[in-house]
Amino acid sequence: MSKIQEYVQKNGIKPSDCLYHTQRSAKSSSGQPAGKMRVLVAKADGIARVEYTCPECSHEAYAEQEWKRPFWLKCEKCGYKMTVPKMKAEFKKEQKKGD
């Protein structure tokens, strides 16, 4: 998983050049973190560049697609839908589970 890093270096991308950038775990259908996802959206083109390891089948891939919220991506191998929830909403959801 190095395509996004290569893109950043090749284009001299700085944090101020990004609309969105995150790297976090991806949850399986059972709700357990079992994969990972990195998303980078450059202001220059608004395209989401995504590197992921599917939490269901462990397939690793790179994809590019239009950036919009809510953001989601399907694994090209098994079709599992991975989402990138807003961190504040995800935090609140986790807090409710703990209560």
C-alpha positions as CSV (number, residue, x, y, z in Angstrom):
1,M,0.0,0.0,0.0
2,S,2.2,2.8,-1.3
3,K,0.4,4.4,-4.2
4,I,-1.0,7.3,-2.2
5,Q,2.5,8.0,-0.8
6,E,4.0,7.9,-4.3
7,Y,1.3,10.4,-5.4
8,V,2.0,12.7,-2.5
9,Q,5.8,12.7,-3.2
10,K,5.4,13.0,-7.0
11,N,3.0,16.0,-6.7
12,G,4.5,17.6,-3.6
13,I,1.2,17.4,-1.8
14,K,1.0,19.2,1.6
15,P,-1.8,19.0,4.1
16,S,-3.1,22.4,3.0
17,D,-3.5,20.9,-0.5
18,C,-6.0,18.3,0.7
19,L,-9.8,18.4,1.0
20,Y,-9.7,15.3,3.0
21,H,-7.1,12.8,4.3
22,T,-7.5,9.9,6.7
23,Q,-5.9,6.6,7.5
24,R,-7.9,4.3,9.8
25,S,-9.1,0.8,10.4
26,A,-12.0,-0.6,8.4
27,K,-14.6,-2.7,10.2
28,S,-15.9,-6.1,9.1
29,S,-19.6,-7.0,8.9
30,S,-19.3,-8.1,12.6
31,G,-18.1,-4.6,13.6
32,Q,-14.6,-5.7,14.3
33,P,-11.6,-3.7,12.9
34,A,-10.1,-6.2,10.5
35,G,-8.9,-4.1,7.5
36,K,-7.5,-0.7,6.8
37,M,-8.2,2.2,4.6
38,R,-6.3,5.3,3.5
39,V,-8.2,8.1,1.7
40,L,-6.6,11.2,0.1
41,V,-8.6,13.9,-1.7
42,A,-6.5,16.6,-3.3
43,K,-8.1,20.1,-3.7
44,A,-6.8,20.2,-7.3
45,D,-9.2,17.5,-8.6
46,G,-11.6,16.4,-5.9
47,I,-10.8,12.7,-6.6
48,A,-10.7,10.3,-3.7
49,R,-7.6,8.1,-3.9
50,V,-8.1,5.0,-1.8
51,E,-5.8,2.2,-0.7
52,Y,-7.5,-0.5,1.4
53,T,-7.3,-3.9,2.8
54,C,-10.8,-5.4,2.8
55,P,-11.9,-6.4,6.3
56,E,-13.9,-9.3,4.9
57,C,-11.6,-11.0,2.4
58,S,-8.2,-9.3,3.1
59,H,-7.9,-8.2,-0.5
60,E,-5.5,-5.2,-1.0
61,A,-6.3,-2.7,-3.7
62,Y,-6.1,0.9,-4.9
63,A,-9.1,2.8,-6.3
64,E,-10.0,6.3,-7.5
65,Q,-13.5,7.7,-7.4
66,E,-15.4,10.9,-7.0
67,W,-15.3,12.4,-3.5
68,K,-18.7,12.9,-1.8
69,R,-20.2,12.4,1.6
70,P,-21.1,9.9,2.8
71,F,-18.1,8.2,1.4
72,W,-18.1,4.4,0.7
73,L,-16.2,2.0,-1.5
74,K,-16.9,-1.6,-2.5
75,C,-14.1,-4.2,-2.4
76,E,-13.3,-5.1,-6.0
77,K,-12.9,-8.8,-5.0
78,C,-15.8,-9.6,-2.7
79,G,-18.1,-6.6,-3.1
80,Y,-18.1,-5.7,0.7
81,K,-19.1,-2.1,1.2
82,M,-16.6,-0.1,3.3
83,T,-17.6,3.2,4.7
84,V,-15.6,6.1,6.1
85,P,-18.0,7.6,8.7
86,K,-17.4,11.0,10.2
87,M,-15.2,10.6,13.2
88,K,-17.4,12.6,15.5
89,A,-20.4,10.4,14.6
90,E,-18.4,7.3,15.0
91,F,-17.1,8.4,18.4
92,K,-20.7,9.0,19.6
93,K,-21.8,5.6,18.3
94,E,-18.9,3.9,20.2
95,Q,-19.8,5.8,23.4
96,K,-23.4,4.6,23.2
97,K,-22.2,1.0,22.9
98,G,-20.1,1.4,26.1
99,D,-23.0,2.7,28.1
